[in-house]
Amino acid sequence: MHSRPRVLILVATIIVATGLVLTHAPSAMAHAVVQKVIPDDAQRLTHSPTDVRVTFSEPVQLLQKGDASVVTASGQSVTASGGAHVSADNASLMIVPVQPRLAPGSYTTRWRVMSPDGHVVGGATVFAVGDVPIGTPYLGGPGGATGPSETSAWAVAARWLELVGIGGLVALMLFRLLVWRATWRPPADVPAGARDAALVWARDAWWIGFGVLALVALFGEACVLVVKTAGAMGTSVWGALGDPAGIVRVLADTRFGSVLQVRTFALFILFAIGVWRFLAEYRTDRAPAPDDADGGLWPGLLMLAAGLVALGSISAQGHASVTSMPVLQIPADALHATAAAFWVGGLVLMAIWLLRLPTVAGEGGRTIGGIVLARFSSLALIAVAVIVLTGVVRAFGEMNSPADLWRTSYGWTLLVKIGLLAVVGVMALRSRRVVSTLRRTGTPNTATLSMVRRNAWVEIGVTLVIIAASSLLVAQVPPL
């Protein structure tokens, strides 16, 4: 099949499959949204209420009593002693008691709560007591601050670091197990010096990448926690850094914090096994022993399992966890992230490794670099197919109809992601065509490898933008 028909088939598959699924998609759930407020917004009452009741679409959590209050037009609190609380019988109902016999005037009800997917949701309504004008919401003073939003540069950057760090670690381990493990043994007539140099360089490059990504993952998790604390406590990022008690509260008292602890523990297990393997693989400065050249099967599987738990926990706390079908959506989201991690991370590794892997031909005209490239190219096609299929499943859980794609900001971001995915898919098919040609012609020359490497770097740049779009999608509210 020629390149152009393959391109058209890939693009058509992405668009048509997504469209067909969205046509039959059920109603989605996402951030907690307000369903009812009593007294309602802009409502005028003849008598003072005993409390204000806000009903959300999902269970919510108040981290501080001051996160919900009723204030006068000048900002004076009229919240009764005891403060706001979530109903013990209905976790979706927040109750804000007010002082008895409110004087005629305009009053603002404001709140900041945390939803099950870890997003901070704020809002405000106004009601009046007596025959007086209804004013605008009062959002100043204590309790009025909102902190960085879920779509702020702080929040998106923190999630981007988290995805790059953890996704990169998973990519490293998958590459070593699925690509390098199966192809590092070159043909017999490749000079021993070239073989040993490849093994030493690959070992060093892999562990340098592991160390860098481990630091990125840890820094990303710290950033996510601090930014989330800032949003939950209604303060700035710098204010959250100076509030260790608030950080501990978010970490210990919220579902977001519980999942973050699981993720941190999984990363700790991964790093502990990594230290053990690092010491084992560097017993000598010479070329690694055969059993160590690919890191070992069982240690590699244990490290991969810990990495997958860390990556999967992101899916377990996000939008997928609060859809109508979490049992299907969470695994689909986790598999989507894993396939994307392997694809993007593998592209980076191939672009780097093709600079150093030997091009000396062995039996049948094969080279170490050529064998690795062919192996990754085959697996990359599978990864792309998984990304498309799981992406369609995720769209099924987040969208109501195809029209949501152009009627909502969430849909526009998803369209950007799909468009970029199609572009990268076209480039991947082009590289695949080159690899297929190399299999027929034999030894790849320097110019060919340079072209493949340039294409890979362009694909990497586009996919990093896709990761940024994914970080933004996590913060946006899917159509309801």
C-alpha positions, 0 to 999 in steps of 0.5 A: 500500500502506498503512503498516501492511501495509508495517510488518508485511511489513518485520518479518516479512521480517527475522524469517523470513529470519533464521530460515530462514537460521539453520536451515541455517547451517554451523558458525561460527568466531570467536575462537580457543578451546581444543580440547585441553590436555595435561595436561588441566585437573584432571588428576593426573600420576604423573610430571613432564611435559616441557611443556604443550601447548595446541591452539587452534581457529585459529592464535594469536600470542604477543606476549611469552614471559611471556604463557604460563607454568606456575607453582606454587600460590604463583606461582613460575614453573617454565617452562623457559628459552626460554619458551613458543612457538607450534609452527613446524609448527602455528600452532594449537599453543602449547608451554610447556616446564617445568623437569625433575623437578617436585616434587609439587604443584599447578601452573597453566598460564596463557596470553594469545594473540592470534587472527587476528581481533585478539581477545586470548584468555586462559585457565588450567588446573590440573594436579597432580604426585603424590598431592596436592590440586589447587588453584585457578588462580594468576592473580596476579603477572607474567603473570597480569594480563589487561588490559581485556577485549574486552567492556569499556567501554574496548573497546566505546567505542573501537570505537564511535568508530571506527565512527562516525568512519569510517562517518560519513565514508563517509556524507558522501561517499555523500550528496554523490555520490548525493543532493546531486549529483543534486538541488542544481540547483533548478527554474529559478524558485527565486530565485537568492539562495535557490539560492546560499545553499543551495550556500554553506551545504551546502558549509560544512556538509559540510566542517565535518562532514568535519573533525569526523568526521576527528578522531573517526576518528583519535581512534577508531583511536588508542583502538582501538590503545591498548586492544588493546595493553592487552589484549595486554600484560596491562596497564591502558589507562593502562599501555599509554599509557606503553608505546610499545614495546608499542604498536609491537609490537602495530602491527608484529608482529600481523595486527591491526596490519597491517590497522590500518596499511592502514586508517590509510594509507587515511584518510591518502589520504582526508584528503590528497585532502580538503585538496586539494578543500577548497582548490579549493572555497574559492577564493571566498567566493561561491557555489561554481562549478557544477563545485565545488557537489557536490565534483566526480565524480572527486575524490568517487569517489577519496575514497569509494574510500579511505573504503570501504577504511578501512571494509572493513578493519574487516570484513577483521580481524573475525569475517567473516575467520575464518568458513568462507566468508571470501570471501563473508562479508567483502564481505557484512560490508563492504557491510552496514557501508556501507549502514548508514553511508549510512542513519544518516549520511544521516538526520543530514544530512537532519535538519540540512539540512532546517533550512536548505535553501530551502522556496521553491517552484520549477516544479511546486511543488518545493523544494530541501529537498523534492527532496533529501528525496525523493531520500534517501528512495528511496535509504534504502529500498534501503539498508535492504534491503541491510542486511537481506539482508547481515545475514542472510548474516552470520548464516549465517556466525556461527550454528549454529541459531535456538536460538543466538539465545536460548541465547547472549549473542551471540544476545541481542545480535543479537536486540536489534540486529534488534529495534531495526532493525525499530523504525527500519524502521517509522519509516523507512516512516512518513517514506517515506509522508510523502514520497510524500504531498508528491510528490502535494501539492507544497510541504512546509510548515514543520510537515511538515518539522519532523515529518520532522526529528523522526522523523529524530532519533529514528531517529538515536538508535536507530541509534546504539544499534544501532552500540553493539550492533554494537561489542559483537557484534564482541567476543563469541564467536559460537556454535560 
